[in-house]
């Protein structure tokens, strides 16, 4: 598969997953009632949106690497920032699952994508072109997004938090 086709497939798949997530959230208004849950719901949303946007921009002009490099750096900065905010949320909730305990891996992948956008020649150290290396990292992001989404949707959550009695 050539890279243009790959990025087209990832973009279409990611935006489809965003739409499916909207449908899931629409059926679960209780998730939006709590600020912490709303942030976690938004974390799932952004975990599919950003790879979709990066893949879409990678197709704008494949002959001009500055376009994909710039957008990958910006999207990765947003993704890393959002991930660090979600790590803070994970520390305050009563139900962090095993995948969410390793959410820092998502921030690491975003960091590698940003680094690749700034210093693309690093890809040649592993025998890849920069767009190929970015493609592998996007696959990792989507896999991590799926794992986090599955865990989020299958966790047993308390219906309310017990408040300590004095």
N, C-alpha and C positions, 0 to 999 in steps of 0.2 A: 504494500500500500504506500503510495506516495504521501508526503507530508501534508499537502494541500487537502487530500481526501481525509487523512487522519484528523486534521483540525476541523474540517467540516463536520465529520461524524461526532467528534467530542463536543463541538459547539451545539449541534442539534440535540444531542443526547442530554447535555447539561440543561439547556433551556426547557426541554421536555420534562426533566426532573424538577425544575423550578415550578413549572405549571402543575405537576402532580402534587408537589408539596403544598401549593396554595390550596388545592382541593382537600388535602388531609387537614390542613389547619382550619379551613372553613368548617369542617365537620367536628372540630374540637375547640369551640370558643372558650372552654375552661382553661386552655393553655395560655390564652391571651389575658386572662384575668389577673394573673400574678406576674409581677415585673421580672422576677428571675426566670420563670418559665418562658415569658415572651422573649427574653434575651436568648435563651437556648433555642427556641423556635427560629429566631432570626439567624442564629448560628448555622442551623441546617440550611436555611435559605441561601445564605451567603456562600456556604461550602459548595453549592452547585452553581450559583450565579457567577462567581469569579472565574472558575475554570472555563465556563461558557464564554464569558467576555474575552478572556485571554485567547481562547481558540478562535473566536470571531475576528479579533484584531490581527491574529497571526495570518489571516487570509486576505487582509486588505491589500497588501502589495508585497508578496513574498520576495520580490527583488530588492526591496528597501528594508534592510534589517532594523533600522532605527525605529520603525513603527512598532514591530513586535517587541523589541527590547524595551522601549519606553513604556508601553502599556503593561508588559509583564512586570516591570519594576513597580509601577504605580499600583497595579492590582495586588501584587505580592505584599507591598507595604500595608495596604488596606487589610488584606487577609491576615497578615501577622499581627497587626494591631487588634483586629477583631478576635483573633484566637487568644491573645493574651488577656483580653477582657473576659472571654468565656472561661478561661482557666481560673480567673478570679471568682466567677459565678460558681464553677464546679466546686470550689473550696467551701462555699457557703451552703450548698444544698445537701439534703440528707440522703441523696440517692446517686452518687457518682458511680457509674459502672466501670468495668475493667478497661474498656476502650477509651473512655473519657479521661481516665487517669493518665493516659499517654497522649493526650491532646497536644502536648508540646511537640510531638512529631509533625503535626500539621504546620506549626510555626516554623519548624526546621525546614520543611519542604518549601514553604513560602520564602524563607531566607535563601535557600539554594537557588530558587528561580530568580529572585532579585539579583543575587550575585552573578548568575549566568547572564542576566540582562545587562549588568554593568561591565562584566569581564567575560565576554562570550568565548574568548579563546581557551577558557578553562575546559570546555567540552572536548577539545582536541586531546586533552590528557587522558581521556578514557576512550578515544577512538571514535568520537561522534561529532557531528556538526552541531553548532549551537541549537538550531531548531529541533534536531533529533533529541538532544539532551533535555530540552524544555518539554518535549512531548512525553518523555519517560517520567519526568517530574509531574506533569499534569495527570498522567495515569495514576501515579501515587496519590495525588490529591483527591481524585475521584474515588479511588478505592477507600481511602480514609474517610471520605464523606459518606460513603455507603455504610461503612462500619459504624460510624457515629450515629447515623440516621437509624439504622437497625436497632442499635442499643437504646437510643432515645425512645423509639416507639414501642419497645418490648420491655422496658424497665417497669418494675412494680413501684409505683409512686404512692406515697401516703396521700390520702385525700385532703388532709390538713395537717399542719404541724402542731404538735403538742406544745403548749407553753408551760414552762416550769411553774409550779405552784410555790408560793412563799410560805 
